[in-house]
């Protein structure tokens, strides 16, 4: 805040220890105000994180799109194994037996499979919201502990005729608590005991569903309810998550829980088939997130983001052998728009069956399509066509319905932003969306389904880009204001230090003081007028109150800086007239050089980290010796990458070749040797390790660490 004129400036003989008592009191009082100002400034600016990054993606007032195709399934069963890692589900145990034999048989004979890729934060609520509602969790939910609904949203359960759900008290009420057309129950919080085997929680959900079916044989009203179409059955299986936290995902308790989950899936399938006997049920098995080796989740590590997905039943395609034309392991595009190589590990034993990966939000439109319902109005998932078994005409209609739903969200956001903006910048690629829709309808009438499909998918991609455009519409303005505010605060503090604790201006400042006093009032007046105009513009655009706070704070700081222009001018003259000028230039050059070097280091480090992460994909199940070798190679890459931006790729390829052996079968290790041509020795005496150690003069294989020669 402005300091009064009489207290604003001390004479030059008060500097560097020559102050009298009055000067010291003035300085203490001023610095107390600076502390208060700094606390307020940082508190206000920290709230900008929520306006920039934690802004809800949900927009209300979007109309649902009525599908124009027949429902492939009459009912759908959704099984979500909380905290189940993809690798622990697909890989065999130490004896070579698969932990989920029933779902394994489904993959091989009846349904489709893949890996569902979650988006951080990999927590239970965001994962379930992505699966059931089709969008990635509103980040403002972090302020509610991921429990309550900060913003109401649509979901597959809302669109269903009736939903039956059993499971955790932390998940089921989020989706069913406010719905009238639901039958649900949860176990008490006291059941979640991390000191015991939590697999009984999964059996609790199964028992509740089985008792409901048994009760319906005598309850005619319940039986009639179960015979309706658009019925959704949701069982939340918490056992793997609780056991993963308490005992880690490599423990026998966690791995045994995978078998329990498979038993639940088999039991539910048999109960449904025996009860309805019409083969009109679709089944989806997946997980909300994985589990790290430390027994935690939340970040973006593949152990947390990679979850299993198995779909079978009515409306789902049967397995298809993999071929070069339909291989989907490579080039999969994740939700963060980075292309990753996701090869199927050999030990999974599924390299001959086509794998179809999806983003987690894609499951919601998949379920809606199987039931012939409109997609949730806030869904941003893309319908995975490789899962559904429909005619070509119905496939086009399903994708078009999915596209229109996303397009409606875009149009709603565009309308809201345009109605509140004085200067609106539209998303130009969709300026003629109506003509594209007309063309798609014409192609459908002409039965040119391939062209209609391509055009629909392209329009959907543009609509998703448009949603991102309006989600980040205010970023440039907000980031500019916040950045100017922080820079202004730093400059203001530097000026305070120079004025109060140095003698750089000397007596020359005193000669300019009178002129500065006369101009200070005008500067405050003009600054207040500019601030008022900016706040008026924000008011007309119906901006949130915090936007006003950011602008006022930044404007205040720069008005204070401009009011010191005479001091800055005098200071510059003082410095320029001395031999210190070359030192200032040297410091400025050094600062710029450091900035450039840090930027190059950041870019190089990011590239090296990417290479390191790709290498680490092969090191998920090896011992500490191998991890140490990988660490040393990463250091080698980083050190050389600093000096050669172009050579890191070749280094990465070398390391990938060296480390590729670590994903071999248990009991076998591969050693690359430098000879005339690249050859490979296979050692089968490595015990439980996947890698072996051999010195250059030793023909005997040791057991507990690894070394690679090339």
PyMOL commands that set and color helices and strands:
alter all, ss='L'
color gray80, all
select helices_A, chain A and resi 5-8+12-14+21-46+48-52+86-90+101-109+124-133+139-144+156-159+172-176+189-191+200-216+220-226+239-247+252-276+302-305+346-348+362-370+392-420+428-430+433-445+449-471+475-501+508-540+545-562+565-576+581-616+624-643+648-663
alter helices_A, ss='H'
color red, helices_A
select strands_A, chain A and resi 75-81+112-117+162-167+182-186+231-237+281-286+306-313+332-333+339-340+358-359+669-673+679-683
alter strands_A, ss='S'
color yellow, strands_A
deselect
rebuild
show_as cartoon
